[in-house]
């Protein structure tokens, strides 16, 4: 079984910062990628950022220069540092990994989501 436990969401004023954390546990043979997605009310879930084991990162245009994704390999934790937050960043943020569990097959795992609200 694979478990993703998220933390760090909350209410913050525009211009403020938050750091989201996602702790990954379970019998994982290898991780293909880790990432963060978000979904605002009435909108589709969208990609925020991804990172692969080699360190390559990818960001949505809307968050480039403001958000940073990183991974703690020793502790199997992925972070999303969010700076210069704006109201449009308000959404439920989800952690996702693609991983192999002792098999060539790749499986997708999601966290429970954490609410981020940017408002005065």
C-alpha positions in Angstrom: 0.0 0.0 0.0 1.1 3.5 -0.8 0.1 6.5 1.3 0.5 10.2 0.6 0.0 12.5 3.6 -0.2 16.2 2.9 0.2 19.2 5.2 0.9 23.0 5.1 -2.3 24.4 3.6 -4.2 27.2 5.1 -5.3 30.9 4.8 -2.7 33.5 3.7 -2.9 37.1 2.6 -2.0 38.1 -0.9 1.8 38.4 -1.3 2.3 35.9 1.5 4.0 32.4 1.3 3.1 28.9 2.2 5.0 25.6 2.0 3.1 22.4 1.2 4.6 19.0 2.2 3.7 15.5 1.0 5.1 12.5 2.9 5.1 9.3 0.8 5.3 5.9 2.3 4.7 2.3 1.3 6.4 -0.5 -0.6 7.6 1.6 -3.5 10.3 0.1 -5.8 10.9 3.3 -7.7 9.4 6.7 -8.3 8.9 7.9 -11.8 7.7 11.4 -11.0 6.2 13.5 -8.2 4.0 16.5 -8.6 1.4 18.9 -7.4 -1.9 19.7 -8.9 -4.7 22.0 -7.9 -8.4 22.4 -8.5 -10.5 25.5 -7.9 -14.3 25.4 -7.5 -16.0 24.8 -10.9 -12.7 24.3 -12.7 -10.7 21.3 -14.0 -7.8 19.9 -12.0 -4.6 21.4 -13.4 -0.9 20.7 -13.2 1.1 23.0 -11.0 4.6 21.5 -10.9 6.4 18.1 -11.4 9.8 16.8 -10.5 11.6 13.6 -11.6 14.4 11.7 -9.8 17.1 13.4 -11.9 15.9 16.8 -10.6 14.3 18.2 -13.7 11.3 20.3 -12.9 8.3 21.6 -14.8 5.9 24.4 -13.9 2.6 25.8 -15.1 3.1 29.2 -16.7 0.8 30.8 -14.1 3.2 29.8 -11.2 6.7 30.1 -12.9 9.0 32.3 -10.8 6.7 32.1 -7.8 6.5 28.4 -6.9 9.3 25.9 -6.4 9.0 22.1 -6.2 11.6 20.0 -4.5 12.0 16.5 -3.2 13.7 15.1 -0.1 15.0 11.8 -1.4 16.1 10.5 2.0 12.7 11.1 3.6 10.5 10.6 0.5 8.9 14.0 0.8 7.9 16.4 -1.9 7.5 20.1 -1.2 5.9 23.0 -2.9 7.2 26.4 -1.8 4.6 29.1 -2.8 5.7 32.7 -2.7 4.0 36.0 -3.8 0.6 34.3 -3.6 -2.4 35.8 -5.4 -6.1 35.2 -5.0 -6.1 33.1 -8.2 -3.9 30.6 -6.4 -6.9 29.7 -4.2 -7.6 26.0 -4.7 -7.4 22.5 -3.3 -3.8 21.3 -3.9 -3.2 17.6 -4.5 0.1 15.6 -4.3 0.6 12.9 -6.9 3.2 10.4 -7.7 3.8 7.9 -10.5 5.6 4.8 -9.1 6.5 1.2 -9.7 5.7 -1.4 -6.9 8.1 -4.2 -7.8 6.7 -4.4 -11.3 7.3 -2.8 -14.7 3.8 -1.3 -14.5 3.5 2.3 -13.4 0.7 3.3 -11.0 -0.7 6.7 -10.1 -1.3 7.7 -6.4 -3.0 10.8 -5.1 -3.0 12.6 -1.7 -6.2 13.7 0.0 -5.8 17.3 -1.0 -5.1 20.4 1.2 -7.0 23.7 0.9 -5.0 26.9 0.1 -6.9 30.2 0.4 -5.4 33.5 -0.6 -7.5 36.4 0.7 -7.2 39.6 2.7 
